[in-house]
């Protein structure tokens, strides 16, 4: 009987956590459906399908709004389970803290601006002969720009002195790939972090807000497939 009571309490606690971050878990549900769909595609069809939904230079120049939205609904690689943990640790915490509208604004700013800036840098590199012209059709879908931006905005959720260690961890996590063997995706990740930090106006007045029902702030992480 006690075991059943414990399971029931866990279920209620999980549901309460999910219910207070609806945007996070709706997004996860969409990613689950699209990931299952990818598993039913042949490898050749999958690559062509995702490329048409990629935020590469070719697609951005033709259908910018469509691909900016569509690219955030697919995971290149087909591994959905890790995102459950990442979304619960970062996105859910941010949405519960900021509210759905502000959380979504941070996600959109990081995803859209980092995409445009990194692809713009790639276009300049192609023009200068520093990157192959075939890069205009590169495969670029995923949700990690938004994830990096949200992870960065959570800096303002954490009290001092832990805030500075968390920030240092973020900068190291995203900065090392950019310094060692940089790609335009690595550049986009770092830009996403800066955008998340730049979203302070959206969190002003909420830095010291604490909900006793919430768990503590989250550690670092994030990737773009």
KOLGUKOL-187197 format. One record per residue (C-alpha): residue number from 1; residue in three letters; x negated, z negated, y negated. Coordinates in steps of 0.25 Angstrom, whole numbers, plus 2048, in hexadecimal, padded with zeros to 3 digits. Each point is the difference from the previous one (the first is absolute). Layout:
N
(marmi NUM,ALA,(X,Z,Y))
...
//
This chain:
225
(marmi 1,UNK,(800,800,800))
(marmi 2,UNK,(7F5,7FC,7F7))
(marmi 3,UNK,(7F9,80E,803))
(marmi 4,UNK,(80D,807,7FC))
(marmi 5,UNK,(801,7F9,7F3))
(marmi 6,UNK,(7F1,803,7FD))
(marmi 7,UNK,(802,80F,803))
(marmi 8,UNK,(80D,800,7F7))
(marmi 9,UNK,(7F9,7F9,7F5))
(marmi 10,UNK,(7F5,80B,801))
(marmi 11,UNK,(80A,80B,7FF))
(marmi 12,UNK,(807,7FA,7F4))
(marmi 13,UNK,(7F2,7FE,7F9))
(marmi 14,UNK,(7FC,80F,803))
(marmi 15,UNK,(80E,805,7FC))
(marmi 16,UNK,(7FF,7F8,7F3))
(marmi 17,UNK,(7F2,806,7FD))
(marmi 18,UNK,(805,80E,803))
(marmi 19,UNK,(80C,7FF,7F8))
(marmi 20,UNK,(7F9,7FC,7F3))
(marmi 21,UNK,(7F7,80C,801))
(marmi 22,UNK,(80A,80B,803))
(marmi 23,UNK,(7F8,80C,7FA))
(marmi 24,UNK,(7F4,7FC,808))
(marmi 25,UNK,(807,800,80E))
(marmi 26,UNK,(809,80C,7FC))
(marmi 27,UNK,(7F3,808,7FE))
(marmi 28,UNK,(7FA,7FB,80D))
(marmi 29,UNK,(80D,804,807))
(marmi 30,UNK,(7FE,80E,7FA))
(marmi 31,UNK,(7F2,801,804))
(marmi 32,UNK,(804,7FC,80F))
(marmi 33,UNK,(80A,80B,800))
(marmi 34,UNK,(7F6,80A,7FB))
(marmi 35,UNK,(7F5,7FB,809))
(marmi 36,UNK,(809,802,80C))
(marmi 37,UNK,(803,80E,7FB))
(marmi 38,UNK,(7F1,803,800))
(marmi 39,UNK,(7FE,7FC,80E))
(marmi 40,UNK,(80A,80A,804))
(marmi 41,UNK,(7F8,80C,7F9))
(marmi 42,UNK,(7F5,808,806))
(marmi 43,UNK,(7F3,7FE,7F9))
(marmi 44,UNK,(800,80D,7FA))
(marmi 45,UNK,(80E,7FF,7FB))
(marmi 46,UNK,(7FD,7F2,7FB))
(marmi 47,UNK,(7F4,804,7F7))
(marmi 48,UNK,(808,80C,7FA))
(marmi 49,UNK,(80C,7F7,7FE))
(marmi 50,UNK,(7F8,7F5,7F9))
(marmi 51,UNK,(7F8,809,7F8))
(marmi 52,UNK,(80D,805,7F9))
(marmi 53,UNK,(803,7F2,7FC))
(marmi 54,UNK,(7F1,7FD,7FC))
(marmi 55,UNK,(7FD,7FC,7F2))
(marmi 56,UNK,(7F5,80B,800))
(marmi 57,UNK,(7FD,809,7F4))
(marmi 58,UNK,(808,80C,806))
(marmi 59,UNK,(80C,7F8,802))
(marmi 60,UNK,(7FF,7F8,7F3))
(marmi 61,UNK,(7FF,80D,7F8))
(marmi 62,UNK,(80D,805,807))
(marmi 63,UNK,(809,7F4,803))
(marmi 64,UNK,(7FA,7F4,7F9))
(marmi 65,UNK,(80C,7F7,801))
(marmi 66,UNK,(804,803,80E))
(marmi 67,UNK,(7F2,7FE,806))
(marmi 68,UNK,(7FE,7F3,7F8))
(marmi 69,UNK,(80C,7FA,806))
(marmi 70,UNK,(7FF,806,80E))
(marmi 71,UNK,(7F1,7FD,802))
(marmi 72,UNK,(804,7F1,7FF))
(marmi 73,UNK,(809,801,80C))
(marmi 74,UNK,(7F6,805,80A))
(marmi 75,UNK,(7F4,7F9,807))
(marmi 76,UNK,(7F5,80A,805))
(marmi 77,UNK,(7FB,7FA,80D))
(marmi 78,UNK,(80D,7FB,806))
(marmi 79,UNK,(7FD,7F1,800))
(marmi 80,UNK,(80C,7F9,7FA))
(marmi 81,UNK,(7FE,7F1,805))
(marmi 82,UNK,(7F4,7FD,7F7))
(marmi 83,UNK,(809,803,7F4))
(marmi 84,UNK,(80A,7F5,804))
(marmi 85,UNK,(7F5,7F6,7FE))
(marmi 86,UNK,(7FA,806,7F3))
(marmi 87,UNK,(80E,802,7FA))
(marmi 88,UNK,(804,7F2,804))
(marmi 89,UNK,(7F3,7FA,7FA))
(marmi 90,UNK,(7FF,808,7F3))
(marmi 91,UNK,(80D,808,7FD))
(marmi 92,UNK,(80A,7F5,804))
(marmi 93,UNK,(7F8,7F6,7F8))
(marmi 94,UNK,(800,808,7F4))
(marmi 95,UNK,(80F,804,801))
(marmi 96,UNK,(804,7F2,802))
(marmi 97,UNK,(7F8,7FB,7F4))
(marmi 98,UNK,(803,80C,7F6))
(marmi 99,UNK,(80D,804,805))
(marmi 100,UNK,(803,80E,806))
(marmi 101,UNK,(800,808,7F3))
(marmi 102,UNK,(7F3,7FB,7FB))
(marmi 103,UNK,(7F9,801,80D))
(marmi 104,UNK,(805,80E,802))
(marmi 105,UNK,(7FA,803,7F2))
(marmi 106,UNK,(7F3,7FC,804))
(marmi 107,UNK,(801,808,80D))
(marmi 108,UNK,(804,80C,7F9))
(marmi 109,UNK,(7F5,7FF,7F5))
(marmi 110,UNK,(7F5,7FE,80A))
(marmi 111,UNK,(805,80B,809))
(marmi 112,UNK,(803,80A,7F6))
(marmi 113,UNK,(7F4,7FE,7F6))
(marmi 114,UNK,(7F5,7FE,80A))
(marmi 115,UNK,(805,80D,807))
(marmi 116,UNK,(800,808,7F3))
(marmi 117,UNK,(7F2,7FA,7FC))
(marmi 118,UNK,(7F9,802,80D))
(marmi 119,UNK,(806,80E,802))
(marmi 120,UNK,(7FC,804,7F2))
(marmi 121,UNK,(7F2,7FB,803))
(marmi 122,UNK,(800,808,80C))
(marmi 123,UNK,(805,80D,7F8))
(marmi 124,UNK,(7F4,7FE,7F7))
(marmi 125,UNK,(7F7,7FF,80B))
(marmi 126,UNK,(805,80C,806))
(marmi 127,UNK,(7FF,808,7F3))
(marmi 128,UNK,(7F1,7FB,7FF))
(marmi 129,UNK,(7FD,804,80E))
(marmi 130,UNK,(7FE,7F2,805))
(marmi 131,UNK,(80B,800,80A))
(marmi 132,UNK,(805,80C,809))
(marmi 133,UNK,(80C,808,7FB))
(marmi 134,UNK,(807,7FD,80D))
(marmi 135,UNK,(802,7F2,7FA))
(marmi 136,UNK,(80C,805,7F9))
(marmi 137,UNK,(808,7FF,80D))
(marmi 138,UNK,(7FA,7F3,805))
(marmi 139,UNK,(809,7F7,808))
(marmi 140,UNK,(804,7F4,7F7))
(marmi 141,UNK,(80C,7F7,804))
(marmi 142,UNK,(801,7F1,801))
(marmi 143,UNK,(803,7F3,7F9))
(marmi 144,UNK,(7F3,7F9,7FE))
(marmi 145,UNK,(7FF,804,7F1))
(marmi 146,UNK,(80D,7F8,7FE))
(marmi 147,UNK,(7FB,7F5,809))
(marmi 148,UNK,(7F2,7FF,7F8))
(marmi 149,UNK,(808,7FF,7F3))
(marmi 150,UNK,(809,7F5,805))
(marmi 151,UNK,(7F4,7F8,806))
(marmi 152,UNK,(7FA,801,7F3))
(marmi 153,UNK,(80C,7FB,7F8))
(marmi 154,UNK,(801,7F4,809))
(marmi 155,UNK,(7F3,7FB,7F9))
(marmi 156,UNK,(809,7FA,7F5))
(marmi 157,UNK,(808,7F9,80B))
(marmi 158,UNK,(7F4,7F8,804))
(marmi 159,UNK,(7FC,7F4,7F8))
(marmi 160,UNK,(7F2,7FD,7FC))
(marmi 161,UNK,(7F5,7FF,805))
(marmi 162,UNK,(805,807,80D))
(marmi 163,UNK,(805,80C,7F8))
(marmi 164,UNK,(7F1,804,7FD))
(marmi 165,UNK,(7FC,800,80E))
(marmi 166,UNK,(80C,808,804))
(marmi 167,UNK,(7FD,80A,7F5))
(marmi 168,UNK,(7F1,801,804))
(marmi 169,UNK,(805,803,80E))
(marmi 170,UNK,(809,80B,7FC))
(marmi 171,UNK,(7F5,806,7F7))
(marmi 172,UNK,(7F6,7FF,80C))
(marmi 173,UNK,(80A,806,80A))
(marmi 174,UNK,(803,80C,7F8))
(marmi 175,UNK,(7F3,801,7F8))
(marmi 176,UNK,(7F6,801,80C))
(marmi 177,UNK,(806,80D,806))
(marmi 178,UNK,(800,806,7F2))
(marmi 179,UNK,(7F1,7FC,7FE))
(marmi 180,UNK,(7FB,804,80E))
(marmi 181,UNK,(807,80D,805))
(marmi 182,UNK,(80A,803,7F5))
(marmi 183,UNK,(80C,809,802))
(marmi 184,UNK,(80B,803,7F7))
(marmi 185,UNK,(809,7F7,808))
(marmi 186,UNK,(7F6,7F5,7FE))
(marmi 187,UNK,(801,803,7F1))
(marmi 188,UNK,(80F,800,801))
(marmi 189,UNK,(800,7F2,806))
(marmi 190,UNK,(7F7,7FA,7F6))
(marmi 191,UNK,(808,806,7F5))
(marmi 192,UNK,(80D,7FA,806))
(marmi 193,UNK,(7F9,7F2,7FF))
(marmi 194,UNK,(7FD,802,7F2))
(marmi 195,UNK,(80F,805,7FD))
(marmi 196,UNK,(805,7F4,808))
(marmi 197,UNK,(7F8,7F7,7F7))
(marmi 198,UNK,(805,808,7F4))
(marmi 199,UNK,(80E,7FC,803))
(marmi 200,UNK,(7FE,7F2,7FA))
(marmi 201,UNK,(80C,803,7F6))
(marmi 202,UNK,(809,801,80C))
(marmi 203,UNK,(7FC,7F2,805))
(marmi 204,UNK,(7FF,7F9,7F2))
(marmi 205,UNK,(808,7F3,800))
(marmi 206,UNK,(800,800,810))
(marmi 207,UNK,(7F1,7FC,802))
(marmi 208,UNK,(804,7F1,802))
(marmi 209,UNK,(80D,802,807))
(marmi 210,UNK,(800,7FA,80E))
(marmi 211,UNK,(80B,800,80A))
(marmi 212,UNK,(7FE,7F4,80A))
(marmi 213,UNK,(807,808,80B))
(marmi 214,UNK,(7F5,80B,7FF))
(marmi 215,UNK,(7F3,800,808))
(marmi 216,UNK,(7F3,800,7F8))
(marmi 217,UNK,(7FA,80D,7FA))
(marmi 218,UNK,(7FA,80A,809))
(marmi 219,UNK,(7F2,804,803))
(marmi 220,UNK,(7FA,80E,7FE))
(marmi 221,UNK,(802,80D,808))
(marmi 222,UNK,(805,80E,7FF))
(marmi 223,UNK,(7FD,80E,805))
(marmi 224,UNK,(805,80E,7FE))
(marmi 225,UNK,(801,809,80D))
//
